[in-house]
């Protein structure tokens, strides 16, 4: 019997053949933390060590509340800056870089056949590059800093196979939300989800990450897309470091295969207050909104800004709606600026802020008031996620969010495309 990707890569790291359910101790290739490094550093020193075991495997990116919105956040940032300097962590990116997952991808640090851990649940994002990439706790990150090691349980593996090609007016976010709705929030708990099918093969890395990012919203330990020429081409422009792709064996054992036909899939919307509460856009058209948000690690790359600007070109944001746009990284900001997308959105009445997570986690830069309705390109819409327990958050593609901003209510983007 062959091995799945997850089994094969953890076998290589552990130096022996492993099976699902087995606990292995491994050294990750990359360990990411962000603003929460301030809390991690406190735990690190409580362990009783003074020096990070291997500073070179760590990367720290300030993105969750950048620039700092309160004195508490400012103090946390100060602690992080002092810690990385003292510990010799060279891969440190301050408030001017962008969202951690996007920045790591742009730097070419997410490479096939590597193990990446991050003290952020959406670290599954980087599995689109053929990496075993997963979120861990702050205390686990502190232990990695102290010992260079982490325990991981080998996950069972399942496949999501997308059949057919969706209409051109249905985007990756629509397809990914459909998958979440079909699998469910608890349908892949501690599993490895492998995404495949002609659609996955055809889309860019900027769209593949949407699927692996949302893997955690189904309970998965990792999401994975097999690396191919698109992957290799993306990385060749960003890094000259070598890597060894890892692929599942043809006779590997999967606990479940889910085949989903997306050939006639309309735009999708995740309704309050669960990511798997997914409906077609026709079912929620007309819902009045107070705010539209283009941003986060799940929906604010250059491809997203392009379609957003296409819909807003020559139009205005509805007077009863606020539009907040946050690029996923400073590079996305610069590229959008050069392409004219920024000016188009500003002329339409949108507000542009610096790259970072912003209101996604309810920290700053667009927290809704109680009873307000938001439509967002984010990856979570739990009660209170954006900072107000009494607000309602809908999740959708950038195209649907743009169309809704223009009309002041949830709208079908096919009217504009």
C-alpha positions in Angstrom: 0.0 0.0 0.0 1.3 3.4 -1.0 1.4 6.6 1.0 -0.5 9.8 0.8 1.3 13.1 0.7 0.9 13.7 4.4 2.1 10.2 5.3 5.0 10.4 2.9 6.3 13.8 4.0 6.0 13.0 7.7 7.7 9.7 7.1 10.6 11.5 5.5 10.8 13.9 8.4 10.6 11.2 11.1 13.1 9.0 9.3 10.7 6.0 9.3 7.4 4.9 7.7 4.5 6.4 9.6 0.8 5.6 9.7 -2.3 7.8 10.4 -2.8 8.4 14.1 0.9 8.0 14.9 2.7 10.8 16.8 6.0 11.9 15.3 8.6 14.3 16.5 10.0 16.5 13.7 11.9 19.7 12.9 9.9 22.1 10.7 11.5 23.8 7.8 9.8 27.1 8.6 8.1 28.3 11.7 6.0 31.5 11.4 4.6 33.8 14.1 3.2 37.3 13.9 2.0 39.9 16.5 1.5 37.0 18.9 5.3 36.5 19.1 5.1 38.8 22.2 3.1 36.1 24.0 5.2 33.3 22.6 8.5 35.0 23.8 7.1 35.1 27.3 6.3 31.4 27.3 9.8 30.8 25.7 11.6 32.4 28.6 9.4 30.6 31.1 10.6 27.3 29.7 14.0 28.2 31.1 16.1 28.8 28.0 17.7 32.0 26.9 18.6 31.4 23.2 16.3 30.3 20.3 17.5 26.8 19.2 17.6 27.7 15.5 16.8 31.3 14.6 17.1 30.6 10.9 13.9 28.5 10.7 11.8 31.3 12.2 10.0 34.1 10.4 8.1 36.9 12.2 5.7 39.2 10.5 3.7 42.0 12.2 0.3 42.0 10.4 -2.6 41.5 12.7 -2.8 45.1 14.0 -0.4 47.1 12.1 0.2 49.9 12.7 -0.7 49.4 16.3 -4.2 50.7 17.1 -3.8 50.8 20.9 -1.1 51.2 23.5 -1.3 47.5 24.3 -0.7 46.5 20.6 2.2 49.0 20.5 3.8 47.4 23.5 3.4 44.0 22.0 5.1 45.2 18.8 7.9 46.7 20.9 8.4 43.3 22.7 8.5 41.5 19.3 11.1 43.9 17.8 13.3 43.5 20.9 12.9 39.7 20.9 13.8 39.1 17.3 16.8 41.4 17.5 18.1 39.7 20.7 17.5 36.2 19.3 19.1 36.9 15.9 15.9 36.1 13.9 16.8 37.7 10.6 13.5 36.9 8.8 11.6 39.7 10.5 9.1 41.9 8.7 7.6 44.9 10.4 4.3 46.7 9.9 5.1 47.6 6.3 5.1 44.1 4.7 1.5 42.7 4.7 -0.3 39.6 5.8 1.9 36.8 6.9 0.7 34.1 4.5 0.8 36.3 1.5 4.3 37.6 2.4 5.7 34.1 2.8 4.3 33.1 -0.6 5.8 36.2 -2.3 9.2 35.6 -0.7 9.2 32.1 -2.2 9.6 30.5 1.3 6.6 28.1 0.8 8.3 25.3 -1.2 7.1 21.9 -2.2 8.1 19.1 0.1 8.7 21.3 3.2 7.0 21.4 6.6 5.7 24.8 7.7 4.1 25.5 11.0 2.6 28.8 12.1 1.0 30.2 15.2 -2.0 31.1 13.0 -4.8 28.8 12.0 -4.8 29.8 8.4 -1.2 28.6 7.9 -2.9 25.8 5.9 -2.8 28.5 3.2 0.7 27.5 2.1 -0.3 23.9 1.3 -1.2 25.3 -2.2 2.6 25.1 -2.9 2.9 21.4 -2.0 4.0 22.0 1.5 2.8 20.3 4.7 1.6 23.6 6.3 -0.4 23.8 9.5 -1.4 26.0 12.3 -0.1 25.4 15.8 -0.6 27.0 19.3 1.6 29.7 20.8 2.9 27.3 23.4 3.9 24.8 20.7 5.8 27.6 18.9 7.6 28.5 22.1 8.7 24.9 22.4 10.0 24.9 18.8 12.0 28.1 19.7 13.4 26.3 22.7 14.1 22.8 21.1 13.6 23.0 17.4 11.1 20.2 17.6 7.4 19.6 17.6 5.1 16.6 18.0 2.5 16.1 15.2 -0.1 13.4 14.8 -0.1 12.0 11.3 -3.5 12.9 9.7 -5.8 10.7 7.7 -6.2 11.9 4.2 -9.2 12.7 2.0 -9.6 14.0 -1.5 -11.9 16.7 -2.8 -12.2 16.2 -6.6 -13.7 19.1 -8.5 -15.4 17.9 -11.7 -16.0 20.1 -14.7 -15.2 23.8 -15.1 -17.3 26.6 -13.6 -18.8 29.5 -15.6 -16.3 32.4 -16.1 -18.4 34.6 -13.8 -17.9 32.1 -10.9 -14.6 32.6 -9.1 -12.2 30.5 -7.0 -13.8 31.9 -3.8 -17.2 30.8 -5.0 -16.0 27.3 -5.7 -14.1 27.2 -2.3 -17.1 28.3 -0.4 -19.2 25.7 -2.2 -16.7 23.0 -1.1 -16.9 24.2 2.5 -20.7 24.1 2.4 -20.6 20.6 1.0 -18.0 19.2 3.4 -19.1 21.1 6.4 -17.3 22.8 9.3 -16.6 19.4 10.9 -16.3 17.3 7.8 -12.5 17.1 7.7 -11.4 17.3 11.4 -7.6 16.7 11.6 -7.5 15.4 8.1 -5.3 16.2 5.1 -7.5 17.5 2.3 -6.0 17.0 -1.2 -7.7 19.2 -3.8 -7.6 18.0 -7.4 -9.4 18.0 -10.7 -9.1 19.9 -14.0 -10.2 23.2 -12.4 -7.5 23.1 -9.7 -4.9 22.3 -12.4 -6.0 25.3 -14.5 -6.0 28.1 -11.9 -3.1 30.3 -10.7 -1.4 30.1 -7.4 -3.3 33.2 -6.3 -6.5 31.2 -6.6 -5.2 27.8 -5.4 -4.4 29.3 -2.0 -8.0 30.2 -1.5 -8.8 26.5 -1.2 -6.0 25.5 1.1 -6.6 28.6 3.2 -10.2 27.5 3.8 -9.2 23.9 4.6 -9.1 24.8 8.3 -12.7 26.0 8.1 -13.6 22.4 7.5 -11.5 21.3 10.5 -8.5 20.0 8.4 -5.0 19.8 9.7 -3.6 20.7 6.2 -4.8 21.4 2.7 -2.7 20.3 -0.3 -2.4 20.9 -4.0 0.1 18.8 -5.9 2.9 21.0 -7.2 3.2 21.4 -11.0 4.6 23.7 -13.6 2.5 26.6 -12.3 4.0 26.1 -8.8 7.5 25.8 -10.2 7.2 28.9 -12.4 5.8 31.0 -9.5 8.7 29.9 -7.2 11.4 30.4 -9.9 10.6 34.1 -10.0 11.1 34.4 -6.2 13.7 32.0 -5.0 16.6 30.0 -6.3 16.6 27.5 -3.3 16.2 23.9 -4.2 13.3 21.7 -3.1 12.0 18.2 -3.6 8.3 17.9 -4.4 6.4 15.2 -2.6 3.4 13.5 -4.2 0.9 10.9 -3.1 1.3 7.4 -4.4 -1.2 6.1 -6.9 -2.2 3.3 -4.6 -2.4 5.4 -1.4 -5.3 4.9 0.9 -7.9 7.7 1.5 -10.6 7.6 4.1 -13.0 9.6 1.8 -13.3 10.9 -1.7 -15.7 13.7 -2.4 -16.6 14.4 -6.0 -18.2 17.8 -6.6 -19.6 18.9 -10.0 -18.9 22.7 -10.4 -19.8 23.0 -14.1 -22.9 25.1 -13.5 -22.0 26.6 -10.2 -23.4 30.1 -9.6 -21.7 32.6 -7.3 -21.8 31.6 -3.6 -22.2 33.4 -0.3 -21.5 32.2 3.2 -24.2 33.5 5.5 -24.0 34.4 9.2 -22.7 33.0 11.4 -20.9 30.0 10.0 -18.5 29.6 7.0 -20.4 26.4 6.0 -23.8 28.2 5.9 -23.4 28.6 2.1 -26.1 29.6 -0.3 -26.2 30.6 -3.9 -26.1 34.4 -4.4 -29.7 34.3 -5.8 -31.0 33.2 -2.3 -29.6 36.3 -0.6 -29.8 39.0 -3.3 -31.4 42.1 -1.9 -30.0 41.9 1.6 -29.1 45.4 2.6 -25.5 46.0 3.6 -23.7 48.8 5.5 -20.1 47.9 4.7 -18.2 46.0 2.0 -14.7 44.8 2.7 -12.0 43.7 0.2 -9.1 42.3 2.1 -7.5 39.4 4.1 -5.3 36.5 3.2 -8.2 34.8 1.4 -9.3 37.5 -1.0 -7.1 40.4 -1.6 -4.4 39.5 -4.1 -3.8 41.3 -7.4 -6.3 39.0 -9.3 -8.9 40.1 -6.8 -8.2 43.8 -7.1 -8.4 43.4 -10.9 -11.9 42.1 -10.9 -12.9 44.5 -8.1 -11.7 47.5 -10.2 -13.4 46.1 -13.3 -16.8 46.2 -11.6 -16.3 49.6 -10.0 -14.9 51.3 -13.1 -17.1 54.3 -13.9 -19.5 53.5 -11.0 -19.9 54.7 -7.4 -20.2 53.0 -4.1 -23.8 53.2 -2.9 -24.3 56.2 -0.5 -25.6 54.0 2.3 -22.5 51.7 2.1 -18.9 52.0 3.2 -16.2 50.3 1.1 -12.9 49.4 2.8 -10.1 47.9 0.8 -6.9 46.4 2.2 -4.2 44.8 0.0 -2.9 41.5 1.1 0.7 42.8 1.0 2.6 45.9 0.1 3.6 44.2 -3.1 -0.1 43.8 -4.0 -0.6 47.5 -3.1 2.2 48.6 -5.4 1.1 46.4 -8.3 -2.5 47.6 -7.9 -1.3 51.1 -7.9 0.6 50.6 -11.1 -2.3 48.9 -12.7 -4.7 51.8 -11.9 -6.9 49.7 -9.6 -6.3 51.9 -6.6 -7.4 55.1 -8.4 -10.5 53.3 -9.8 -11.6 52.3 -6.3 -10.8 55.7 -4.8 -12.8 57.4 -7.5 -15.7 55.1 -6.8 -15.7 56.2 -3.2 -13.8 53.4 -1.6 -11.2 53.7 1.2 -7.8 52.2 0.9 -5.7 51.4 4.0 -2.2 49.9 4.5 -1.6 46.2 4.0 -2.5 44.0 7.0 -5.3 41.9 8.5 -7.3 45.0 9.7 -11.0 44.3 10.6 -10.8 40.6 9.7 -10.1 39.8 13.3 -11.9 42.8 14.8 -8.7 44.7 15.7 -9.2 48.0 13.8 -9.7 49.6 10.4 -13.3 48.9 9.8 -15.1 47.3 12.8 -18.8 47.3 12.2 -21.4 48.6 14.6 -24.0 46.4 16.3 -26.7 45.3 13.9 -24.7 46.3 10.8 -24.4 44.0 7.9 -21.0 43.4 6.2 -20.1 41.5 3.0 -16.5 40.5 3.0 -13.8 38.6 1.1 -12.5 37.2 4.4 -12.4 33.6 5.5 -14.5 33.7 8.8 -17.9 35.1 9.7 -18.4 33.8 13.3 -20.4 35.9 15.7 -18.1 38.7 16.9 -15.3 37.8 14.4 -15.1 41.4 13.1 -15.3 43.0 16.5 -19.1 43.2 17.1 -21.1 40.3 18.3 -24.2 41.9 17.0 -23.0 42.5 13.5 -23.8 40.1 10.6 -21.0 39.1 8.2 -21.5 37.5 4.8 -18.5 36.0 2.9 -18.3 36.1 -0.9 -15.9 36.5 -3.8 -14.4 39.9 -4.6 -16.8 40.2 -7.6 -19.8 39.7 -5.4 -18.5 42.1 -2.8 -17.8 44.8 -5.5 -21.3 44.4 -7.0 -22.9 44.6 -3.6 -20.9 47.8 -2.7 -22.3 49.5 -5.8 -25.9 48.6 -5.1 -25.9 48.8 -1.3 -27.3 45.3 -1.0 -26.0 41.8 -1.7 -26.0 41.6 -5.5 -25.3 39.1 -8.2 -22.0 40.0 -9.9 -23.2 38.5 -13.2 -25.1 41.7 -13.7 -21.8 43.6 -14.0 -19.6 41.0 -15.8 
